[in-house]
Amino acid sequence: MKLSSLAQELSGAKLFGEAQVRGLCADSRTAGEGDLFFCFCGTRTDAHEYASEAAERGAAALVCERRLPVALPQIVVPDGREAMARVAAAFYGHPERRMKMIGVTGTNGKATTTAMIASVLGEAGIPAGLIGTLGASYGNIRVAPSLTTPDPVCLFSLLREMADAGMKVAVMEVSAHALALKKEAPVRYDVAVFTNLTRDHLDFFGDMEKYAAAKKLLFTPEKCAFAVLNADDPFARGLAEGVERVTYGLETPADAFALVESDTLRGCRALLNLQDELCEVTIPMTGRHNLSNALAAACAARRLGADPGAIARGIAKTHAEGRLEWVANVRGGDVFVDFAHTPDGLEKSLLALREHCAGRLIALFGCGGNRDTGKRAAMGEVAARHADFTVLTSDNPRYEDAYAIISEIESGFCTVSDEYIVIEERERAIAYALGILAEGDILLVAGKGGEHYQEIMGIKYDYDDKTLIKKLVGKS
């Protein structure tokens, strides 16, 4: 593809020279013959410094934020990140225009909601691809997870593959990072869904106001055609001005709501009222937050033509790995794995399990290193208030000391309770927690959910909570 053709996609771009572009690259170490290399100021490094290395490896041209003394054709742009997204979309033939696009954002609930939407659309005979925290999938293809919303080159390449494979809809988790960094800038969503807003990612955004502002970017008339908003979250009241919308809620008057018919440890049965259209569903996960996710999914899928029958079948068949997922029964005690890694997420999961707990409710969790440190004490306090006993342990310490992270969690926990133990090594911590389970107890292993690694000092080691639990249970 000609460099000049790609330059036409970019407002305010200045083109210097011409080249034939064969591929796209944002990492000079992987640059190849004919690649277009993107330069922008990142959060840690300035990619402009690596333009010469990319040229040595065969790059054909550059996209940069300032003209560089490198003997390659260049497109100079005001914003290199946005340029990468728009160029990637064009290079892959604008796949986002070939499918209906559904974007789901919110602190918690994105993975479950997107999984439900994709499942419902499949039952409605509408082939849908899925992109998010748990990876990507379309048809019989599964792609390993990288980021909640992949970087632009990967994202639009995936969307191209989905469109070529006959997908009619792409359902995406859209993170606040992706919105702030303009990873999906060219996409205009046919449906945009808001689940909730609570504390997370303040290591990146600095404060809740900036975090909220990033989420809000998804709900402008330029960005989405139709919005599905959680009326139970106060932040929703300021969203989607000038956009057609529908609201859903369990506690607040809304266009769509639900009546619980039965609720058990393994799930619930409810009657959904979707703007006076009734739909009886069985949700294979417990907790009111999952009923809220089901309402959001039903509203989004209904917008694209799914009927009540497809909604009921799709929600019943949904499997969201590591989202309040039952794993085992040990001496009459039930074990669940969950991705809860924020104060709000942990609280919701503990409250959901508490309703069905005849014995002790035991929590096991840690906090990730090099991330929002302010939520650590808050998560400790949440566990202390809602669990009868807690095991504090490691969870992706990255470049931090695991014990230092646990100490910060303890600082909040100890203001409420002293019913806890610290076992830094996660494998030993889980073995201990399983060993104290008794009839009627429930153990929540939180923080990692469906992750398949443990990140320590920059190395991702193979690790999976569910696999470990099943292995330990098999030995007991």
C-alpha positions as CSV (number, residue, x, y, z in Angstrom):
1,M,0.0,0.0,0.0
2,K,1.4,3.5,-0.8
3,L,2.5,5.7,2.0
4,S,0.6,8.6,0.3
5,S,-2.7,6.7,0.5
6,L,-2.2,6.1,4.2
7,A,-1.3,9.7,4.8
8,Q,-4.8,10.7,3.4
9,E,-6.3,9.0,6.5
10,L,-4.6,11.5,8.8
11,S,-5.8,15.0,9.6
12,G,-3.0,17.5,9.8
13,A,-0.4,15.1,8.3
14,K,2.6,16.3,6.3
15,L,4.0,13.8,3.8
16,F,7.7,13.8,2.9
17,G,8.5,11.2,0.2
18,E,6.8,8.1,-1.0
19,A,7.2,4.4,-0.2
20,Q,5.4,1.1,-0.6
21,V,4.3,-0.2,2.8
22,R,4.2,-3.9,3.3
23,G,3.6,-4.1,7.1
24,L,3.2,-2.1,10.2
25,C,5.5,-2.0,13.2
26,A,5.7,-0.1,16.6
27,D,8.8,-2.0,17.9
28,S,12.1,-1.4,16.2
29,R,13.4,-4.8,17.3
30,T,10.8,-6.5,15.2
31,A,10.9,-4.1,12.2
32,G,11.2,-5.9,8.9
33,E,11.6,-5.2,5.2
34,G,9.0,-2.7,3.9
35,D,7.5,-1.9,7.3
36,L,6.0,1.4,8.3
37,F,7.5,2.3,11.7
38,F,5.5,4.4,14.2
39,C,7.2,6.9,16.4
40,F,5.5,8.6,19.4
41,C,6.3,9.6,22.9
42,G,5.3,6.7,25.2
43,T,4.8,6.5,28.9
44,R,8.3,5.2,29.4
45,T,10.3,5.7,26.2
46,D,10.3,7.9,23.1
47,A,10.1,5.7,20.0
48,H,11.6,8.5,17.9
49,E,15.0,7.4,19.4
50,Y,14.6,4.0,17.7
51,A,13.8,5.2,14.2
52,S,17.4,4.6,13.0
53,E,17.3,1.0,14.3
54,A,14.0,0.4,12.5
55,A,15.6,1.8,9.3
56,E,18.6,-0.5,9.6
57,R,16.3,-3.5,9.9
58,G,14.5,-2.6,6.7
59,A,11.7,-0.2,7.5
60,A,10.4,1.6,4.4
61,A,9.0,4.7,6.1
62,L,8.1,6.4,9.3
63,V,5.1,8.0,11.0
64,C,6.5,10.5,13.5
65,E,5.5,13.5,15.6
66,R,8.5,15.5,14.4
67,R,10.6,15.2,11.2
68,L,13.6,13.0,11.9
69,P,17.2,13.0,10.4
70,V,16.6,9.5,9.0
71,A,16.9,8.8,5.3
72,L,13.3,7.4,5.0
73,P,10.1,8.8,3.7
74,Q,8.0,10.2,6.6
75,I,4.5,11.2,7.6
76,V,4.7,13.9,10.3
77,V,1.6,14.0,12.5
78,P,0.3,15.9,15.6
79,D,-0.4,12.6,17.4
80,G,1.5,9.4,16.7
81,R,-0.7,7.2,18.7
82,E,-3.9,8.2,17.0
83,A,-2.1,8.0,13.6
84,M,-1.1,4.4,14.3
85,A,-4.8,3.5,14.9
86,R,-6.1,5.3,11.8
87,V,-3.3,3.9,9.6
88,A,-3.8,0.4,10.9
89,A,-7.5,0.5,10.2
90,A,-6.8,1.7,6.6
91,F,-4.0,-0.8,6.0
92,Y,-6.3,-3.7,7.0
93,G,-9.1,-2.3,4.8
94,H,-11.2,-0.7,7.5
95,P,-12.6,-4.0,8.9
96,E,-14.5,-2.0,11.6
97,R,-16.8,-0.7,8.8
98,R,-17.5,-4.3,7.6
99,M,-19.1,-5.4,10.8
100,K,-21.4,-4.1,13.5
101,M,-19.3,-2.9,16.4
102,I,-20.2,-3.3,20.1
103,G,-18.0,-1.8,22.7
104,V,-18.3,-2.4,26.5
105,T,-16.5,-0.3,29.0
106,G,-16.6,-0.1,32.8
107,T,-14.3,-0.9,35.7
108,N,-15.8,-4.3,36.3
109,G,-18.1,-6.6,34.3
110,K,-16.6,-6.1,30.8
111,A,-15.5,-9.7,30.2
112,T,-18.7,-11.2,31.5
113,T,-20.9,-8.8,29.6
114,T,-19.1,-9.2,26.3
115,A,-19.1,-13.0,26.6
116,M,-22.9,-12.9,27.2
117,I,-23.4,-10.6,24.2
118,A,-21.4,-12.8,21.9
119,S,-23.2,-15.9,23.1
120,V,-26.6,-14.4,22.6
121,L,-25.8,-13.2,19.1
122,G,-24.5,-16.7,18.2
123,E,-27.8,-18.1,19.4
124,A,-29.6,-15.5,17.2
125,G,-27.7,-16.8,14.2
126,I,-25.5,-13.6,14.1
127,P,-21.8,-14.7,13.9
128,A,-19.9,-12.6,16.4
129,G,-16.2,-12.2,17.2
130,L,-15.0,-11.4,20.8
131,I,-12.0,-9.3,21.9
132,G,-11.0,-8.7,25.5
133,T,-9.2,-9.7,28.7
134,L,-9.6,-13.4,28.1
135,G,-8.2,-13.1,24.5
136,A,-10.0,-13.1,21.2
137,S,-12.3,-15.7,19.6
138,Y,-14.3,-16.0,16.4
139,G,-15.7,-19.2,14.9
140,N,-13.4,-22.0,16.0
141,I,-10.4,-19.7,16.3
142,R,-9.0,-18.8,19.8
143,V,-6.3,-16.1,20.2
144,A,-4.3,-15.9,23.5
145,P,-4.9,-12.8,25.6
146,S,-2.5,-9.8,25.5
147,L,-4.2,-6.6,26.7
148,T,-7.9,-5.9,27.4
149,T,-8.0,-3.9,24.2
150,P,-5.0,-4.9,22.0
151,D,-2.7,-2.3,20.5
152,P,-3.9,-0.9,17.1
153,V,-1.9,-3.1,14.7
154,C,-3.0,-6.3,16.5
155,L,-6.6,-4.9,17.0
156,F,-7.3,-4.1,13.4
157,S,-5.5,-7.2,12.1
158,L,-7.8,-9.2,14.3
159,L,-10.9,-7.3,13.1
160,R,-9.8,-8.0,9.5
161,E,-9.5,-11.7,10.3
162,M,-13.0,-11.7,11.9
163,A,-14.6,-9.9,9.0
164,D,-12.9,-12.2,6.5
165,A,-14.1,-15.2,8.5
166,G,-17.7,-14.0,8.1
167,M,-18.3,-12.4,11.4
168,K,-21.2,-9.9,11.3
169,V,-20.5,-8.3,14.7
170,A,-17.3,-7.6,16.7
171,V,-17.9,-7.4,20.5
172,M,-15.0,-5.6,22.3
173,E,-14.0,-4.8,25.8
174,V,-12.9,-1.1,25.5
175,S,-10.6,-0.2,28.4
176,A,-10.1,3.3,29.7
177,H,-6.4,3.0,28.6
178,A,-7.5,2.2,25.1
179,L,-9.7,5.3,25.0
180,A,-7.1,7.6,26.5
181,L,-4.4,6.3,24.2
182,K,-6.7,6.3,21.1
183,K,-6.0,2.6,20.3
184,E,-9.4,2.2,18.6
185,A,-9.8,5.8,17.3
186,P,-11.4,5.1,13.9
187,V,-14.1,2.8,15.4
188,R,-17.7,4.2,15.7
189,Y,-19.7,1.7,17.7
190,D,-23.2,0.7,16.8
191,V,-23.8,0.0,20.5
192,A,-21.7,1.2,23.4
193,V,-22.3,-0.3,26.9
194,F,-21.4,1.2,30.3
195,T,-21.2,-1.2,33.2
196,N,-19.9,0.8,36.2
197,L,-17.2,3.2,37.4
198,T,-15.2,2.5,40.6
199,R,-11.6,3.0,41.6
200,D,-8.9,1.4,39.4
201,H,-5.8,2.3,37.3
202,L,-5.0,5.5,39.2
203,D,-1.3,4.6,38.7
204,F,-2.0,5.7,35.1
205,F,-4.7,8.3,35.3
206,G,-3.7,9.9,38.6
207,D,-7.2,10.6,39.8
208,M,-10.8,9.5,39.3
209,E,-11.7,12.6,37.3
210,K,-9.2,11.7,34.6
211,Y,-10.2,8.0,34.7
212,A,-13.9,8.9,34.3
213,A,-13.1,11.4,31.5
214,A,-11.5,8.5,29.5
215,K,-14.6,6.3,29.9
216,K,-16.8,9.2,28.8
217,L,-15.0,9.4,25.5
218,L,-16.9,6.3,24.3
219,F,-20.3,7.9,24.6
220,T,-20.2,10.9,22.3
221,P,-22.4,11.2,19.2
222,E,-19.2,10.9,17.1
223,K,-18.2,7.7,18.8
224,C,-21.4,5.7,19.2
225,A,-24.9,5.4,17.7
226,F,-26.7,3.8,20.6
227,A,-25.8,3.6,24.3
228,V,-26.7,1.0,27.0
229,L,-26.2,2.6,30.4
230,N,-26.3,1.3,34.0
231,A,-28.8,3.5,35.8
232,D,-27.6,2.1,39.1
233,D,-24.3,3.9,38.7
234,P,-24.4,7.7,39.2
235,F,-21.7,8.3,36.6
236,A,-24.2,7.1,33.9
237,R,-26.3,10.2,34.4
238,G,-23.7,12.3,32.6
239,L,-23.1,10.0,29.7
240,A,-24.3,9.9,26.1
241,E,-25.7,13.4,25.7
242,G,-27.2,13.6,22.2
243,V,-27.1,9.8,21.7
244,E,-30.0,7.4,21.6
245,R,-29.9,5.3,24.7
246,V,-31.5,2.7,26.9
247,T,-31.0,2.3,30.6
248,Y,-30.9,-0.8,32.7
249,G,-31.0,-1.2,36.5
250,L,-31.7,-3.4,39.5
251,E,-32.0,-0.6,42.2
252,T,-33.0,2.5,40.1
253,P,-36.0,3.0,37.8
254,A,-34.8,2.1,34.3
255,D,-36.0,1.1,30.8
256,A,-34.9,-2.5,31.5
257,F,-35.0,-4.2,34.8
258,A,-35.2,-7.7,36.4
259,L,-37.2,-9.7,38.9
260,V,-35.3,-12.5,40.6
261,E,-37.2,-15.8,40.7
262,S,-34.5,-18.0,42.4
263,D,-30.9,-17.5,43.4
264,T,-28.4,-20.2,44.3
265,L,-24.6,-20.6,44.7
266,R,-24.3,-21.7,41.1
267,G,-26.5,-19.1,39.5
268,C,-29.9,-17.4,39.4
269,R,-33.1,-17.4,37.5
270,A,-34.8,-14.1,36.7
271,L,-37.4,-12.5,34.5
272,L,-36.0,-9.6,32.5
273,N,-38.2,-6.8,31.4
274,L,-36.6,-5.3,28.3
275,Q,-38.8,-2.2,27.7
276,D,-41.9,-4.2,28.3
277,E,-40.7,-7.3,26.4
278,L,-40.3,-10.2,28.9
279,C,-37.5,-12.7,28.8
280,E,-36.9,-15.4,31.4
281,V,-33.3,-16.3,31.8
282,T,-31.0,-18.6,33.8
283,I,-27.6,-17.0,34.6
284,P,-24.9,-19.6,35.2
285,M,-23.1,-17.3,37.8
286,T,-24.3,-16.1,41.1
287,G,-24.4,-12.5,42.3
288,R,-26.6,-9.4,41.6
289,H,-23.7,-7.9,39.6
290,N,-23.9,-10.8,37.1
291,L,-27.7,-10.2,36.8
292,S,-26.8,-6.6,36.0
293,N,-24.3,-7.8,33.4
294,A,-27.0,-10.0,31.9
295,L,-29.4,-7.0,31.6
296,A,-26.7,-5.0,29.8
297,A,-26.0,-7.9,27.4
298,A,-29.7,-8.4,26.7
299,C,-30.2,-4.8,25.9
300,A,-27.2,-4.6,23.6
301,A,-28.0,-7.9,21.8
302,R,-31.7,-6.9,21.4
303,R,-30.6,-3.7,19.7
304,L,-28.9,-5.9,17.0
305,G,-32.0,-8.1,16.5
306,A,-31.6,-10.9,19.0
307,D,-35.1,-12.1,20.2
308,P,-36.0,-13.2,23.8
309,G,-35.4,-16.9,23.0
310,A,-31.9,-16.2,21.7
311,I,-31.2,-14.0,24.8
312,A,-32.3,-16.8,27.2
313,R,-30.3,-19.5,25.4
314,G,-27.2,-17.3,25.0
315,I,-27.0,-16.2,28.6
316,A,-27.6,-19.7,29.9
317,K,-24.7,-21.0,27.8
318,T,-22.2,-18.2,28.7
319,H,-18.9,-19.2,30.2
320,A,-16.7,-16.3,31.3
321,E,-13.5,-17.9,32.5
322,G,-12.5,-16.9,36.0
323,R,-15.5,-14.7,36.7
324,L,-16.9,-16.0,40.0
325,E,-16.4,-19.5,38.6
326,W,-17.0,-22.5,40.7
327,V,-14.0,-24.8,40.7
328,A,-14.2,-27.5,43.3
329,N,-15.8,-28.9,46.5
330,V,-13.5,-29.8,49.3
331,R,-14.9,-31.6,52.4
332,G,-18.2,-29.9,51.7
333,G,-16.7,-26.5,51.1
334,D,-17.1,-24.7,47.8
335,V,-14.2,-23.0,46.0
336,F,-14.6,-20.1,43.6
337,V,-12.1,-18.3,41.4
338,D,-12.7,-14.7,40.5
339,F,-10.9,-11.8,38.7
340,A,-11.9,-9.3,41.3
341,H,-9.0,-7.0,41.7
342,T,-10.6,-3.7,42.8
343,P,-12.3,-2.8,46.1
344,D,-15.7,-2.8,44.4
345,G,-15.2,-6.0,42.6
346,L,-14.0,-7.8,45.7
347,E,-16.9,-6.5,47.7
348,K,-19.5,-7.5,45.2
349,S,-18.1,-11.1,44.9
350,L,-17.9,-11.5,48.6
351,L,-21.4,-10.2,49.2
352,A,-22.7,-12.5,46.4
353,L,-21.1,-15.6,48.1
354,R,-22.1,-14.5,51.6
355,E,-25.8,-14.9,50.7
356,H,-25.2,-18.7,50.2
357,C,-22.6,-19.3,52.8
358,A,-23.7,-21.6,55.7
359,G,-20.2,-21.8,57.2
360,R,-17.2,-19.5,57.0
361,L,-16.5,-17.2,54.1
362,I,-12.8,-17.3,53.4
363,A,-11.0,-14.8,51.0
364,L,-7.6,-15.2,49.4
365,F,-6.1,-12.4,47.4
366,G,-3.2,-10.1,46.8
367,C,-2.6,-6.9,44.7
368,G,-0.6,-6.4,41.6
369,G,2.8,-4.6,41.7
370,N,3.5,-1.4,39.9
371,R,-0.2,-0.5,39.7
372,D,-2.6,1.7,41.7
373,T,-1.1,1.5,45.2
374,G,-4.0,3.4,46.8
375,K,-6.5,0.5,46.4
376,R,-4.4,-1.9,48.4
377,A,-5.5,-0.8,51.9
378,A,-9.1,-0.4,50.6
379,M,-9.1,-4.0,49.4
380,G,-7.8,-5.1,52.8
381,E,-10.6,-3.3,54.5
382,V,-13.2,-4.8,52.2
383,A,-12.0,-8.3,52.9
384,A,-11.9,-7.7,56.6
385,R,-15.5,-6.4,56.6
386,H,-17.0,-9.2,54.5
387,A,-14.9,-12.3,55.0
388,D,-14.7,-14.4,58.2
389,F,-11.0,-15.2,57.5
390,T,-8.5,-14.0,54.9
391,V,-5.3,-15.3,53.4
392,L,-3.1,-12.5,52.1
393,T,-0.7,-13.5,49.4
394,S,1.1,-12.5,46.2
395,D,-0.5,-11.5,42.9
396,N,1.7,-10.4,40.0
397,P,4.2,-8.4,42.2
398,R,6.1,-7.4,39.0
399,Y,9.0,-5.3,40.1
400,E,7.8,-4.7,43.6
401,D,8.6,-6.7,46.8
402,A,5.6,-9.0,47.4
403,Y,5.8,-8.5,51.2
404,A,5.8,-4.7,50.8
405,I,2.5,-5.0,48.8
406,I,1.0,-7.3,51.4
407,S,1.9,-4.9,54.2
408,E,0.0,-2.1,52.4
409,I,-3.1,-4.4,52.2
410,E,-2.6,-5.2,55.9
411,S,-2.7,-1.5,56.8
412,G,-6.3,-1.4,55.8
413,F,-7.3,-4.9,57.0
414,C,-6.0,-4.3,60.5
415,T,-8.2,-1.3,61.1
416,V,-11.2,-3.7,61.0
417,S,-10.1,-7.3,61.9
418,D,-7.2,-9.5,62.8
419,E,-8.6,-12.6,61.3
420,Y,-6.0,-13.3,58.6
421,I,-2.7,-14.9,57.8
422,V,0.0,-13.9,55.4
423,I,1.5,-16.6,53.1
424,E,3.5,-14.8,50.4
425,E,3.9,-17.7,47.9
426,R,0.5,-18.0,46.2
427,E,0.7,-21.8,45.7
428,R,1.3,-22.4,49.4
429,A,-1.4,-19.9,50.3
430,I,-4.0,-21.7,48.2
431,A,-2.9,-25.1,49.7
432,Y,-3.4,-23.7,53.2
433,A,-6.8,-22.2,52.4
434,L,-8.0,-25.5,50.9
435,G,-6.7,-27.3,54.0
436,I,-8.9,-25.3,56.4
437,L,-12.1,-25.7,54.4
438,A,-15.0,-27.5,56.2
439,E,-18.7,-28.3,55.5
440,G,-20.6,-25.2,54.4
441,D,-17.5,-23.0,53.9
442,I,-16.8,-21.0,50.8
443,L,-13.4,-20.0,49.6
444,L,-13.0,-17.1,47.1
445,V,-9.6,-17.1,45.4
446,A,-9.6,-13.6,43.9
447,G,-7.4,-11.4,41.7
448,K,-6.2,-13.5,38.8
449,G,-9.4,-15.1,37.5
450,G,-8.6,-16.6,34.1
451,E,-5.0,-15.4,33.9
452,H,-2.5,-18.1,33.1
453,Y,0.7,-16.5,34.5
454,Q,2.3,-15.0,37.5
455,E,4.5,-12.0,36.7
456,I,7.6,-11.6,38.9
457,M,10.6,-9.3,38.1
458,G,9.5,-8.9,34.4
459,I,9.1,-12.6,33.8
460,K,5.7,-14.2,33.3
461,Y,5.8,-17.7,34.8
462,D,3.1,-20.3,33.7
463,Y,0.6,-20.3,36.5
464,D,-3.2,-20.8,36.8
465,D,-5.3,-20.7,40.0
466,K,-7.9,-23.2,38.7
467,T,-5.2,-25.7,37.5
468,L,-3.5,-25.5,40.9
469,I,-6.7,-25.9,42.8
470,K,-7.7,-28.9,40.9
471,K,-4.3,-30.5,41.3
472,L,-4.3,-29.9,45.0
473,V,-7.8,-31.2,45.4
474,G,-6.9,-34.3,43.4
475,K,-4.1,-35.0,45.9
476,S,-6.2,-34.4,49.0
